[in-house]
Amino acid sequence: NVDFSLVPDKDPLLDSLKPETDLDVAQRAYNFMLFIRDRPETEIVVSTHSAWLFNVFNVVMKCDGSPELAEWFANGEMR
């Protein structure tokens, strides 16, 4: 089952007139990874834009041993 109870009805970022800075995106990605880390589930699926995933794997996480994680995600790709 998919639980959407934590998804807000309205995205606060969509109301902003200014785009997020790279630092803003990195901070949001970091906070998301902390959220995922603290979840009780052992298997979690994340669906998002490739640009955001690129930021997660190249700014927030250290993926030195996995060069494929540093590459751009293709449309609909799963890793």
Helices and strands as residue ranges (DSSP letters): G 12-15, H 22-37, H 50-55, I 56-60, G 67-70
